[in-house]
Amino acid sequence: KLLAMVVQHWALILGCWQYPERSLVKAAQVVREHAADLASARGQCERLSEVLTSIQQVLRRTARMNSRKTHPNTYQRLLALAADPLQA
């Protein structure tokens, strides 16, 4: 389990850490959905690279945070503060 968590963390850092509007919970779900592909690529550098590239592409298209009006998420609040610093 620890090895799986390290691989998941590594994939999240590579795939979506630089995009603040990404949901890490949804991104972790994407990585878990590709766990079988990751396991089958064990020991095959070329195949592992293909699987990680595929995961990154899925993370770019998906794993976005849902906007909420009533209870905005932290990203929405920080974005609002950056747009209007007097709102604090």
PyMOL Python script that loads the backbone (N, CA, C, O; Angstrom):
from pymol import cmd

cmd.read_pdbstr("""\
ATOM      1  N   LYS A   1       0.821  -1.197   0.000  1.00  0.00           N
ATOM      2  CA  LYS A   1       0.000   0.000   0.000  1.00  0.00           C
ATOM      3  C   LYS A   1       0.861   1.256   0.000  1.00  0.00           C
ATOM      4  O   LYS A   1       0.527   2.251  -0.642  1.00  0.00           O
ATOM      5  N   LEU A   2       1.968   1.198   0.724  1.00  0.00           N
ATOM      6  CA  LEU A   2       2.850   2.359   0.777  1.00  0.00           C
ATOM      7  C   LEU A   2       3.433   2.663  -0.597  1.00  0.00           C
ATOM      8  O   LEU A   2       3.519   3.825  -0.995  1.00  0.00           O
ATOM      9  N   LEU A   3       3.831   1.629  -1.317  1.00  0.00           N
ATOM     10  CA  LEU A   3       4.367   1.834  -2.660  1.00  0.00           C
ATOM     11  C   LEU A   3       3.309   2.442  -3.577  1.00  0.00           C
ATOM     12  O   LEU A   3       3.613   3.317  -4.388  1.00  0.00           O
ATOM     13  N   ALA A   4       2.063   1.976  -3.446  1.00  0.00           N
ATOM     14  CA  ALA A   4       0.974   2.528  -4.253  1.00  0.00           C
ATOM     15  C   ALA A   4       0.753   4.005  -3.935  1.00  0.00           C
ATOM     16  O   ALA A   4       0.501   4.803  -4.838  1.00  0.00           O
ATOM     17  N   MET A   5       0.845   4.368  -2.667  1.00  0.00           N
ATOM     18  CA  MET A   5       0.664   5.766  -2.281  1.00  0.00           C
ATOM     19  C   MET A   5       1.800   6.649  -2.807  1.00  0.00           C
ATOM     20  O   MET A   5       1.568   7.790  -3.205  1.00  0.00           O
ATOM     21  N   VAL A   6       3.016   6.124  -2.808  1.00  0.00           N
ATOM     22  CA  VAL A   6       4.149   6.880  -3.339  1.00  0.00           C
ATOM     23  C   VAL A   6       3.972   7.106  -4.839  1.00  0.00           C
ATOM     24  O   VAL A   6       4.208   8.208  -5.334  1.00  0.00           O
ATOM     25  N   VAL A   7       3.559   6.068  -5.560  1.00  0.00           N
ATOM     26  CA  VAL A   7       3.328   6.205  -7.004  1.00  0.00           C
ATOM     27  C   VAL A   7       2.192   7.187  -7.263  1.00  0.00           C
ATOM     28  O   VAL A   7       2.284   8.016  -8.169  1.00  0.00           O
ATOM     29  N   GLN A   8       1.117   7.099  -6.471  1.00  0.00           N
ATOM     30  CA  GLN A   8      -0.002   8.029  -6.638  1.00  0.00           C
ATOM     31  C   GLN A   8       0.442   9.462  -6.385  1.00  0.00           C
ATOM     32  O   GLN A   8       0.107  10.361  -7.156  1.00  0.00           O
ATOM     33  N   HIS A   9       1.186   9.678  -5.323  1.00  0.00           N
ATOM     34  CA  HIS A   9       1.663  11.020  -4.999  1.00  0.00           C
ATOM     35  C   HIS A   9       2.554  11.561  -6.115  1.00  0.00           C
ATOM     36  O   HIS A   9       2.439  12.723  -6.503  1.00  0.00           O
ATOM     37  N   TRP A  10       3.422  10.728  -6.617  1.00  0.00           N
ATOM     38  CA  TRP A  10       4.313  11.122  -7.711  1.00  0.00           C
ATOM     39  C   TRP A  10       3.509  11.501  -8.956  1.00  0.00           C
ATOM     40  O   TRP A  10       3.804  12.503  -9.608  1.00  0.00           O
ATOM     41  N   ALA A  11       2.494  10.701  -9.285  1.00  0.00           N
ATOM     42  CA  ALA A  11       1.656  10.997 -10.457  1.00  0.00           C
ATOM     43  C   ALA A  11       0.895  12.305 -10.269  1.00  0.00           C
ATOM     44  O   ALA A  11       0.729  13.064 -11.224  1.00  0.00           O
ATOM     45  N   LEU A  12       0.432  12.576  -9.049  1.00  0.00           N
ATOM     46  CA  LEU A  12      -0.289  13.827  -8.791  1.00  0.00           C
ATOM     47  C   LEU A  12       0.637  15.032  -8.908  1.00  0.00           C
ATOM     48  O   LEU A  12       0.245  16.071  -9.439  1.00  0.00           O
ATOM     49  N   ILE A  13       1.846  14.896  -8.418  1.00  0.00           N
ATOM     50  CA  ILE A  13       2.794  16.006  -8.529  1.00  0.00           C
ATOM     51  C   ILE A  13       3.107  16.288  -9.995  1.00  0.00           C
ATOM     52  O   ILE A  13       3.138  17.446 -10.412  1.00  0.00           O
ATOM     53  N   LEU A  14       3.335  15.244 -10.771  1.00  0.00           N
ATOM     54  CA  LEU A  14       3.659  15.429 -12.185  1.00  0.00           C
ATOM     55  C   LEU A  14       2.455  15.876 -13.005  1.00  0.00           C
ATOM     56  O   LEU A  14       2.593  16.669 -13.937  1.00  0.00           O
ATOM     57  N   GLY A  15       1.271  15.366 -12.657  1.00  0.00           N
ATOM     58  CA  GLY A  15       0.107  15.583 -13.507  1.00  0.00           C
ATOM     59  C   GLY A  15      -0.741  16.789 -13.210  1.00  0.00           C
ATOM     60  O   GLY A  15      -1.354  17.342 -14.123  1.00  0.00           O
ATOM     61  N   CYS A  16      -0.802  17.223 -11.958  1.00  0.00           N
ATOM     62  CA  CYS A  16      -1.745  18.317 -11.703  1.00  0.00           C
ATOM     63  C   CYS A  16      -1.332  19.271 -10.601  1.00  0.00           C
ATOM     64  O   CYS A  16      -2.104  20.170 -10.267  1.00  0.00           O
ATOM     65  N   TRP A  17      -0.184  19.123 -10.036  1.00  0.00           N
ATOM     66  CA  TRP A  17       0.225  19.991  -8.924  1.00  0.00           C
ATOM     67  C   TRP A  17       0.332  21.449  -9.363  1.00  0.00           C
ATOM     68  O   TRP A  17       0.045  22.350  -8.574  1.00  0.00           O
ATOM     69  N   GLN A  18       0.737  21.695 -10.602  1.00  0.00           N
ATOM     70  CA  GLN A  18       0.926  23.062 -11.073  1.00  0.00           C
ATOM     71  C   GLN A  18      -0.396  23.735 -11.476  1.00  0.00           C
ATOM     72  O   GLN A  18      -0.406  24.918 -11.817  1.00  0.00           O
ATOM     73  N   TYR A  19      -1.501  22.995 -11.440  1.00  0.00           N
ATOM     74  CA  TYR A  19      -2.805  23.552 -11.788  1.00  0.00           C
ATOM     75  C   TYR A  19      -3.649  23.688 -10.520  1.00  0.00           C
ATOM     76  O   TYR A  19      -4.211  22.695 -10.059  1.00  0.00           O
ATOM     77  N   PRO A  20      -3.753  24.877  -9.952  1.00  0.00           N
ATOM     78  CA  PRO A  20      -4.457  25.032  -8.664  1.00  0.00           C
ATOM     79  C   PRO A  20      -5.958  24.755  -8.736  1.00  0.00           C
ATOM     80  O   PRO A  20      -6.585  24.526  -7.702  1.00  0.00           O
ATOM     81  N   GLU A  21      -6.545  24.770  -9.926  1.00  0.00           N
ATOM     82  CA  GLU A  21      -7.984  24.528 -10.025  1.00  0.00           C
ATOM     83  C   GLU A  21      -8.313  23.035 -10.092  1.00  0.00           C
ATOM     84  O   GLU A  21      -9.470  22.668 -10.292  1.00  0.00           O
ATOM     85  N   ARG A  22      -7.326  22.191  -9.930  1.00  0.00           N
ATOM     86  CA  ARG A  22      -7.538  20.745  -9.960  1.00  0.00           C
ATOM     87  C   ARG A  22      -7.894  20.224  -8.572  1.00  0.00           C
ATOM     88  O   ARG A  22      -7.371  20.692  -7.561  1.00  0.00           O
ATOM     89  N   SER A  23      -8.767  19.276  -8.549  1.00  0.00           N
ATOM     90  CA  SER A  23      -9.150  18.608  -7.310  1.00  0.00           C
ATOM     91  C   SER A  23      -8.213  17.431  -7.093  1.00  0.00           C
ATOM     92  O   SER A  23      -8.161  16.514  -7.912  1.00  0.00           O
ATOM     93  N   LEU A  24      -7.475  17.457  -5.992  1.00  0.00           N
ATOM     94  CA  LEU A  24      -6.553  16.353  -5.718  1.00  0.00           C
ATOM     95  C   LEU A  24      -7.310  15.063  -5.411  1.00  0.00           C
ATOM     96  O   LEU A  24      -6.803  13.972  -5.667  1.00  0.00           O
ATOM     97  N   VAL A  25      -8.511  15.180  -4.870  1.00  0.00           N
ATOM     98  CA  VAL A  25      -9.324  13.993  -4.603  1.00  0.00           C
ATOM     99  C   VAL A  25      -9.721  13.328  -5.921  1.00  0.00           C
ATOM    100  O   VAL A  25      -9.606  12.111  -6.065  1.00  0.00           O
ATOM    101  N   LYS A  26     -10.187  14.122  -6.877  1.00  0.00           N
ATOM    102  CA  LYS A  26     -10.559  13.568  -8.183  1.00  0.00           C
ATOM    103  C   LYS A  26      -9.338  13.056  -8.930  1.00  0.00           C
ATOM    104  O   LYS A  26      -9.409  12.040  -9.621  1.00  0.00           O
ATOM    105  N   ALA A  27      -8.225  13.754  -8.796  1.00  0.00           N
ATOM    106  CA  ALA A  27      -6.997  13.318  -9.456  1.00  0.00           C
ATOM    107  C   ALA A  27      -6.520  11.984  -8.882  1.00  0.00           C
ATOM    108  O   ALA A  27      -6.076  11.110  -9.627  1.00  0.00           O
ATOM    109  N   ALA A  28      -6.611  11.829  -7.574  1.00  0.00           N
ATOM    110  CA  ALA A  28      -6.221  10.560  -6.952  1.00  0.00           C
ATOM    111  C   ALA A  28      -7.125   9.432  -7.435  1.00  0.00           C
ATOM    112  O   ALA A  28      -6.671   8.300  -7.597  1.00  0.00           O
ATOM    113  N   GLN A  29      -8.384   9.730  -7.664  1.00  0.00           N
ATOM    114  CA  GLN A  29      -9.311   8.724  -8.185  1.00  0.00           C
ATOM    115  C   GLN A  29      -8.888   8.288  -9.587  1.00  0.00           C
ATOM    116  O   GLN A  29      -8.959   7.104  -9.916  1.00  0.00           O
ATOM    117  N   VAL A  30      -8.451   9.232 -10.407  1.00  0.00           N
ATOM    118  CA  VAL A  30      -7.978   8.905 -11.758  1.00  0.00           C
ATOM    119  C   VAL A  30      -6.778   7.974 -11.676  1.00  0.00           C
ATOM    120  O   VAL A  30      -6.695   6.997 -12.420  1.00  0.00           O
ATOM    121  N   VAL A  31      -5.855   8.272 -10.780  1.00  0.00           N
ATOM    122  CA  VAL A  31      -4.668   7.424 -10.633  1.00  0.00           C
ATOM    123  C   VAL A  31      -5.073   6.025 -10.174  1.00  0.00           C
ATOM    124  O   VAL A  31      -4.538   5.032 -10.666  1.00  0.00           O
ATOM    125  N   ARG A  32      -6.015   5.943  -9.235  1.00  0.00           N
ATOM    126  CA  ARG A  32      -6.478   4.632  -8.768  1.00  0.00           C
ATOM    127  C   ARG A  32      -7.157   3.848  -9.883  1.00  0.00           C
ATOM    128  O   ARG A  32      -7.030   2.625  -9.943  1.00  0.00           O
ATOM    129  N   GLU A  33      -7.877   4.537 -10.769  1.00  0.00           N
ATOM    130  CA  GLU A  33      -8.524   3.864 -11.896  1.00  0.00           C
ATOM    131  C   GLU A  33      -7.491   3.266 -12.854  1.00  0.00           C
ATOM    132  O   GLU A  33      -7.787   2.301 -13.558  1.00  0.00           O
ATOM    133  N   HIS A  34      -6.296   3.827 -12.886  1.00  0.00           N
ATOM    134  CA  HIS A  34      -5.237   3.333 -13.756  1.00  0.00           C
ATOM    135  C   HIS A  34      -4.253   2.415 -13.011  1.00  0.00           C
ATOM    136  O   HIS A  34      -3.180   2.102 -13.528  1.00  0.00           O
ATOM    137  N   ALA A  35      -4.617   1.996 -11.816  1.00  0.00           N
ATOM    138  CA  ALA A  35      -3.720   1.173 -10.999  1.00  0.00           C
ATOM    139  C   ALA A  35      -3.362  -0.141 -11.688  1.00  0.00           C
ATOM    140  O   ALA A  35      -2.213  -0.578 -11.625  1.00  0.00           O
ATOM    141  N   ALA A  36      -4.323  -0.768 -12.337  1.00  0.00           N
ATOM    142  CA  ALA A  36      -4.039  -2.036 -13.019  1.00  0.00           C
ATOM    143  C   ALA A  36      -3.029  -1.831 -14.148  1.00  0.00           C
ATOM    144  O   ALA A  36      -2.138  -2.657 -14.340  1.00  0.00           O
ATOM    145  N   ASP A  37      -3.167  -0.731 -14.894  1.00  0.00           N
ATOM    146  CA  ASP A  37      -2.211  -0.427 -15.964  1.00  0.00           C
ATOM    147  C   ASP A  37      -0.821  -0.178 -15.388  1.00  0.00           C
ATOM    148  O   ASP A  37       0.180  -0.635 -15.940  1.00  0.00           O
ATOM    149  N   LEU A  38      -0.769   0.546 -14.279  1.00  0.00           N
ATOM    150  CA  LEU A  38       0.521   0.795 -13.625  1.00  0.00           C
ATOM    151  C   LEU A  38       1.159  -0.502 -13.152  1.00  0.00           C
ATOM    152  O   LEU A  38       2.365  -0.698 -13.304  1.00  0.00           O
ATOM    153  N   ALA A  39       0.355  -1.381 -12.583  1.00  0.00           N
ATOM    154  CA  ALA A  39       0.885  -2.652 -12.089  1.00  0.00           C
ATOM    155  C   ALA A  39       1.376  -3.527 -13.240  1.00  0.00           C
ATOM    156  O   ALA A  39       2.396  -4.203 -13.110  1.00  0.00           O
ATOM    157  N   SER A  40       0.658  -3.518 -14.365  1.00  0.00           N
ATOM    158  CA  SER A  40       1.075  -4.345 -15.505  1.00  0.00           C
ATOM    159  C   SER A  40       2.325  -3.789 -16.180  1.00  0.00           C
ATOM    160  O   SER A  40       3.022  -4.517 -16.888  1.00  0.00           O
ATOM    161  N   ALA A  41       2.615  -2.505 -15.968  1.00  0.00           N
ATOM    162  CA  ALA A  41       3.790  -1.885 -16.579  1.00  0.00           C
ATOM    163  C   ALA A  41       5.032  -2.032 -15.716  1.00  0.00           C
ATOM    164  O   ALA A  41       6.104  -1.548 -16.079  1.00  0.00           O
ATOM    165  N   ARG A  42       4.896  -2.692 -14.584  1.00  0.00           N
ATOM    166  CA  ARG A  42       6.005  -2.866 -13.660  1.00  0.00           C
ATOM    167  C   ARG A  42       7.167  -3.560 -14.368  1.00  0.00           C
ATOM    168  O   ARG A  42       7.001  -4.622 -14.968  1.00  0.00           O
ATOM    169  N   GLY A  43       8.349  -2.939 -14.288  1.00  0.00           N
ATOM    170  CA  GLY A  43       9.549  -3.509 -14.887  1.00  0.00           C
ATOM    171  C   GLY A  43       9.715  -3.216 -16.362  1.00  0.00           C
ATOM    172  O   GLY A  43      10.698  -3.646 -16.966  1.00  0.00           O
ATOM    173  N   GLN A  44       8.783  -2.496 -16.957  1.00  0.00           N
ATOM    174  CA  GLN A  44       8.844  -2.159 -18.388  1.00  0.00           C
ATOM    175  C   GLN A  44       8.843  -0.638 -18.513  1.00  0.00           C
ATOM    176  O   GLN A  44       7.787  -0.005 -18.502  1.00  0.00           O
ATOM    177  N   CYS A  45      10.012  -0.072 -18.629  1.00  0.00           N
ATOM    178  CA  CYS A  45      10.147   1.389 -18.610  1.00  0.00           C
ATOM    179  C   CYS A  45       9.325   2.071 -19.697  1.00  0.00           C
ATOM    180  O   CYS A  45       8.686   3.093 -19.446  1.00  0.00           O
ATOM    181  N   GLU A  46       9.340   1.518 -20.883  1.00  0.00           N
ATOM    182  CA  GLU A  46       8.605   2.136 -21.989  1.00  0.00           C
ATOM    183  C   GLU A  46       7.097   2.103 -21.738  1.00  0.00           C
ATOM    184  O   GLU A  46       6.406   3.097 -21.964  1.00  0.00           O
ATOM    185  N   ARG A  47       6.595   0.979 -21.281  1.00  0.00           N
ATOM    186  CA  ARG A  47       5.163   0.843 -20.983  1.00  0.00           C
ATOM    187  C   ARG A  47       4.769   1.746 -19.806  1.00  0.00           C
ATOM    188  O   ARG A  47       3.707   2.368 -19.832  1.00  0.00           O
ATOM    189  N   LEU A  48       5.616   1.817 -18.785  1.00  0.00           N
ATOM    190  CA  LEU A  48       5.350   2.682 -17.641  1.00  0.00           C
ATOM    191  C   LEU A  48       5.266   4.143 -18.076  1.00  0.00           C
ATOM    192  O   LEU A  48       4.408   4.888 -17.603  1.00  0.00           O
ATOM    193  N   SER A  49       6.150   4.544 -18.966  1.00  0.00           N
ATOM    194  CA  SER A  49       6.124   5.907 -19.489  1.00  0.00           C
ATOM    195  C   SER A  49       4.819   6.176 -20.234  1.00  0.00           C
ATOM    196  O   SER A  49       4.246   7.259 -20.106  1.00  0.00           O
ATOM    197  N   GLU A  50       4.345   5.204 -21.009  1.00  0.00           N
ATOM    198  CA  GLU A  50       3.076   5.356 -21.737  1.00  0.00           C
ATOM    199  C   GLU A  50       1.907   5.514 -20.765  1.00  0.00           C
ATOM    200  O   GLU A  50       1.040   6.366 -20.957  1.00  0.00           O
ATOM    201  N   VAL A  51       1.893   4.686 -19.723  1.00  0.00           N
ATOM    202  CA  VAL A  51       0.795   4.746 -18.746  1.00  0.00           C
ATOM    203  C   VAL A  51       0.802   6.086 -18.018  1.00  0.00           C
ATOM    204  O   VAL A  51      -0.254   6.693 -17.841  1.00  0.00           O
ATOM    205  N   LEU A  52       1.974   6.558 -17.594  1.00  0.00           N
ATOM    206  CA  LEU A  52       2.058   7.837 -16.892  1.00  0.00           C
ATOM    207  C   LEU A  52       1.668   8.998 -17.800  1.00  0.00           C
ATOM    208  O   LEU A  52       1.036   9.953 -17.348  1.00  0.00           O
ATOM    209  N   THR A  53       2.038   8.923 -19.067  1.00  0.00           N
ATOM    210  CA  THR A  53       1.630   9.950 -20.032  1.00  0.00           C
ATOM    211  C   THR A  53       0.115   9.945 -20.193  1.00  0.00           C
ATOM    212  O   THR A  53      -0.515  11.001 -20.258  1.00  0.00           O
ATOM    213  N   SER A  54      -0.458   8.762 -20.254  1.00  0.00           N
ATOM    214  CA  SER A  54      -1.914   8.642 -20.363  1.00  0.00           C
ATOM    215  C   SER A  54      -2.603   9.238 -19.137  1.00  0.00           C
ATOM    216  O   SER A  54      -3.604   9.942 -19.269  1.00  0.00           O
ATOM    217  N   ILE A  55      -2.074   8.961 -17.950  1.00  0.00           N
ATOM    218  CA  ILE A  55      -2.648   9.516 -16.722  1.00  0.00           C
ATOM    219  C   ILE A  55      -2.564  11.037 -16.740  1.00  0.00           C
ATOM    220  O   ILE A  55      -3.525  11.712 -16.372  1.00  0.00           O
ATOM    221  N   GLN A  56      -1.433  11.580 -17.162  1.00  0.00           N
ATOM    222  CA  GLN A  56      -1.287  13.038 -17.227  1.00  0.00           C
ATOM    223  C   GLN A  56      -2.297  13.651 -18.182  1.00  0.00           C
ATOM    224  O   GLN A  56      -2.857  14.708 -17.891  1.00  0.00           O
ATOM    225  N   GLN A  57      -2.538  13.008 -19.315  1.00  0.00           N
ATOM    226  CA  GLN A  57      -3.509  13.533 -20.276  1.00  0.00           C
ATOM    227  C   GLN A  57      -4.918  13.527 -19.693  1.00  0.00           C
ATOM    228  O   GLN A  57      -5.680  14.476 -19.884  1.00  0.00           O
ATOM    229  N   VAL A  58      -5.259  12.460 -18.984  1.00  0.00           N
ATOM    230  CA  VAL A  58      -6.584  12.394 -18.351  1.00  0.00           C
ATOM    231  C   VAL A  58      -6.709  13.465 -17.271  1.00  0.00           C
ATOM    232  O   VAL A  58      -7.761  14.091 -17.136  1.00  0.00           O
ATOM    233  N   LEU A  59      -5.648  13.677 -16.508  1.00  0.00           N
ATOM    234  CA  LEU A  59      -5.684  14.693 -15.453  1.00  0.00           C
ATOM    235  C   LEU A  59      -5.842  16.093 -16.026  1.00  0.00           C
ATOM    236  O   LEU A  59      -6.486  16.942 -15.411  1.00  0.00           O
ATOM    237  N   ARG A  60      -5.267  16.343 -17.187  1.00  0.00           N
ATOM    238  CA  ARG A  60      -5.416  17.671 -17.809  1.00  0.00           C
ATOM    239  C   ARG A  60      -6.846  17.920 -18.254  1.00  0.00           C
ATOM    240  O   ARG A  60      -7.329  19.052 -18.206  1.00  0.00           O
ATOM    241  N   ARG A  61      -7.528  16.855 -18.690  1.00  0.00           N
ATOM    242  CA  ARG A  61      -8.897  16.998 -19.190  1.00  0.00           C
ATOM    243  C   ARG A  61      -9.934  16.955 -18.075  1.00  0.00           C
ATOM    244  O   ARG A  61     -11.013  17.534 -18.202  1.00  0.00           O
ATOM    245  N   THR A  62      -9.610  16.278 -16.994  1.00  0.00           N
ATOM    246  CA  THR A  62     -10.599  16.065 -15.935  1.00  0.00           C
ATOM    247  C   THR A  62     -10.050  16.566 -14.602  1.00  0.00           C
ATOM    248  O   THR A  62      -9.112  17.362 -14.562  1.00  0.00           O
ATOM    249  N   ALA A  63     -10.627  16.106 -13.558  1.00  0.00           N
ATOM    250  CA  ALA A  63     -10.184  16.390 -12.179  1.00  0.00           C
ATOM    251  C   ALA A  63     -10.253  17.867 -11.827  1.00  0.00           C
ATOM    252  O   ALA A  63      -9.438  18.364 -11.050  1.00  0.00           O
ATOM    253  N   ARG A  64     -11.221  18.565 -12.398  1.00  0.00           N
ATOM    254  CA  ARG A  64     -11.394  19.976 -12.042  1.00  0.00           C
ATOM    255  C   ARG A  64     -12.326  20.094 -10.835  1.00  0.00           C
ATOM    256  O   ARG A  64     -13.209  19.262 -10.626  1.00  0.00           O
ATOM    257  N   MET A  65     -12.109  21.132 -10.058  1.00  0.00           N
ATOM    258  CA  MET A  65     -12.990  21.391  -8.918  1.00  0.00           C
ATOM    259  C   MET A  65     -14.338  21.878  -9.418  1.00  0.00           C
ATOM    260  O   MET A  65     -14.422  22.586 -10.422  1.00  0.00           O
ATOM    261  N   ASN A  66     -15.385  21.496  -8.715  1.00  0.00           N
ATOM    262  CA  ASN A  66     -16.717  22.002  -9.018  1.00  0.00           C
ATOM    263  C   ASN A  66     -16.870  23.362  -8.356  1.00  0.00           C
ATOM    264  O   ASN A  66     -16.527  23.530  -7.185  1.00  0.00           O
ATOM    265  N   SER A  67     -17.381  24.332  -9.102  1.00  0.00           N
ATOM    266  CA  SER A  67     -17.645  25.652  -8.521  1.00  0.00           C
ATOM    267  C   SER A  67     -18.867  25.556  -7.618  1.00  0.00           C
ATOM    268  O   SER A  67     -19.850  24.886  -7.936  1.00  0.00           O
ATOM    269  N   ARG A  68     -18.779  26.244  -6.484  1.00  0.00           N
ATOM    270  CA  ARG A  68     -19.889  26.221  -5.539  1.00  0.00           C
ATOM    271  C   ARG A  68     -20.232  27.653  -5.156  1.00  0.00           C
ATOM    272  O   ARG A  68     -19.351  28.456  -4.847  1.00  0.00           O
ATOM    273  N   LYS A  69     -21.515  27.960  -5.179  1.00  0.00           N
ATOM    274  CA  LYS A  69     -21.954  29.314  -4.824  1.00  0.00           C
ATOM    275  C   LYS A  69     -22.156  29.463  -3.321  1.00  0.00           C
ATOM    276  O   LYS A  69     -21.704  30.443  -2.731  1.00  0.00           O
ATOM    277  N   THR A  70     -22.822  28.512  -2.705  1.00  0.00           N
ATOM    278  CA  THR A  70     -23.152  28.629  -1.286  1.00  0.00           C
ATOM    279  C   THR A  70     -21.924  28.487  -0.403  1.00  0.00           C
ATOM    280  O   THR A  70     -21.692  29.319   0.475  1.00  0.00           O
ATOM    281  N   HIS A  71     -21.139  27.447  -0.625  1.00  0.00           N
ATOM    282  CA  HIS A  71     -19.929  27.190   0.165  1.00  0.00           C
ATOM    283  C   HIS A  71     -18.747  27.075  -0.786  1.00  0.00           C
ATOM    284  O   HIS A  71     -18.366  25.966  -1.160  1.00  0.00           O
ATOM    285  N   PRO A  72     -18.153  28.213  -1.190  1.00  0.00           N
ATOM    286  CA  PRO A  72     -17.055  28.152  -2.153  1.00  0.00           C
ATOM    287  C   PRO A  72     -15.861  27.366  -1.605  1.00  0.00           C
ATOM    288  O   PRO A  72     -15.564  27.404  -0.411  1.00  0.00           O
ATOM    289  N   ASN A  73     -15.188  26.655  -2.511  1.00  0.00           N
ATOM    290  CA  ASN A  73     -14.011  25.918  -2.076  1.00  0.00           C
ATOM    291  C   ASN A  73     -12.839  26.893  -1.880  1.00  0.00           C
ATOM    292  O   ASN A  73     -12.929  28.061  -2.258  1.00  0.00           O
ATOM    293  N   THR A  74     -11.770  26.417  -1.302  1.00  0.00           N
ATOM    294  CA  THR A  74     -10.631  27.272  -0.958  1.00  0.00           C
ATOM    295  C   THR A  74     -10.060  27.959  -2.184  1.00  0.00           C
ATOM    296  O   THR A  74      -9.711  29.139  -2.134  1.00  0.00           O
ATOM    297  N   TYR A  75      -9.963  27.223  -3.292  1.00  0.00           N
ATOM    298  CA  TYR A  75      -9.434  27.819  -4.519  1.00  0.00           C
ATOM    299  C   TYR A  75     -10.293  29.004  -4.954  1.00  0.00           C
ATOM    300  O   TYR A  75      -9.754  30.042  -5.339  1.00  0.00           O
ATOM    301  N   GLN A  76     -11.609  28.872  -4.900  1.00  0.00           N
ATOM    302  CA  GLN A  76     -12.493  29.972  -5.284  1.00  0.00           C
ATOM    303  C   GLN A  76     -12.301  31.174  -4.365  1.00  0.00           C
ATOM    304  O   GLN A  76     -12.303  32.316  -4.825  1.00  0.00           O
ATOM    305  N   ARG A  77     -12.139  30.923  -3.083  1.00  0.00           N
ATOM    306  CA  ARG A  77     -11.941  32.026  -2.132  1.00  0.00           C
ATOM    307  C   ARG A  77     -10.623  32.751  -2.388  1.00  0.00           C
ATOM    308  O   ARG A  77     -10.573  33.981  -2.363  1.00  0.00           O
ATOM    309  N   LEU A  78      -9.561  31.994  -2.632  1.00  0.00           N
ATOM    310  CA  LEU A  78      -8.270  32.626  -2.918  1.00  0.00           C
ATOM    311  C   LEU A  78      -8.308  33.397  -4.233  1.00  0.00           C
ATOM    312  O   LEU A  78      -7.721  34.474  -4.345  1.00  0.00           O
ATOM    313  N   LEU A  79      -8.994  32.848  -5.216  1.00  0.00           N
ATOM    314  CA  LEU A  79      -9.131  33.535  -6.499  1.00  0.00           C
ATOM    315  C   LEU A  79      -9.910  34.838  -6.330  1.00  0.00           C
ATOM    316  O   LEU A  79      -9.570  35.847  -6.948  1.00  0.00           O
ATOM    317  N   ALA A  80     -10.944  34.825  -5.505  1.00  0.00           N
ATOM    318  CA  ALA A  80     -11.729  36.034  -5.247  1.00  0.00           C
ATOM    319  C   ALA A  80     -10.885  37.080  -4.527  1.00  0.00           C
ATOM    320  O   ALA A  80     -10.991  38.271  -4.818  1.00  0.00           O
ATOM    321  N   LEU A  81     -10.051  36.641  -3.592  1.00  0.00           N
ATOM    322  CA  LEU A  81      -9.170  37.584  -2.885  1.00  0.00           C
ATOM    323  C   LEU A  81      -8.147  38.199  -3.824  1.00  0.00           C
ATOM    324  O   LEU A  81      -7.833  39.384  -3.711  1.00  0.00           O
ATOM    325  N   ALA A  82      -7.632  37.416  -4.736  1.00  0.00           N
ATOM    326  CA  ALA A  82      -6.650  37.924  -5.695  1.00  0.00           C
ATOM    327  C   ALA A  82      -7.301  38.929  -6.640  1.00  0.00           C
ATOM    328  O   ALA A  82      -6.669  39.901  -7.054  1.00  0.00           O
ATOM    329  N   ALA A  83      -8.565  38.693  -6.977  1.00  0.00           N
ATOM    330  CA  ALA A  83      -9.267  39.603  -7.886  1.00  0.00           C
ATOM    331  C   ALA A  83      -9.668  40.891  -7.175  1.00  0.00           C
ATOM    332  O   ALA A  83      -9.639  41.963  -7.780  1.00  0.00           O
ATOM    333  N   ASP A  84     -10.039  40.801  -5.906  1.00  0.00           N
ATOM    334  CA  ASP A  84     -10.489  41.963  -5.137  1.00  0.00           C
ATOM    335  C   ASP A  84      -9.881  41.912  -3.742  1.00  0.00           C
ATOM    336  O   ASP A  84     -10.509  41.384  -2.825  1.00  0.00           O
ATOM    337  N   PRO A  85      -8.660  42.452  -3.552  1.00  0.00           N
ATOM    338  CA  PRO A  85      -8.004  42.340  -2.246  1.00  0.00           C
ATOM    339  C   PRO A  85      -8.719  43.091  -1.122  1.00  0.00           C
ATOM    340  O   PRO A  85      -8.450  42.823   0.049  1.00  0.00           O
ATOM    341  N   LEU A  86      -9.611  44.011  -1.436  1.00  0.00           N
ATOM    342  CA  LEU A  86     -10.343  44.739  -0.389  1.00  0.00           C
ATOM    343  C   LEU A  86     -11.498  43.917   0.187  1.00  0.00           C
ATOM    344  O   LEU A  86     -12.137  44.332   1.154  1.00  0.00           O
ATOM    345  N   GLN A  87     -11.760  42.764  -0.404  1.00  0.00           N
ATOM    346  CA  GLN A  87     -12.862  41.911   0.027  1.00  0.00           C
ATOM    347  C   GLN A  87     -12.551  41.209   1.345  1.00  0.00           C
ATOM    348  O   GLN A  87     -13.466  40.737   2.019  1.00  0.00           O
ATOM    349  N   ALA A  88     -11.289  41.133   1.719  1.00  0.00           N
ATOM    350  CA  ALA A  88     -10.880  40.439   2.959  1.00  0.00           C
ATOM    351  C   ALA A  88     -11.450  41.181   4.130  1.00  0.00           C
ATOM    352  O   ALA A  88     -11.239  40.783   5.275  1.00  0.00           O
TER     353      ALA A  88
END
""", "prot")
cmd.dss("prot")
cmd.show_as("cartoon", "prot")
cmd.util.cbc("prot")
cmd.orient("prot")
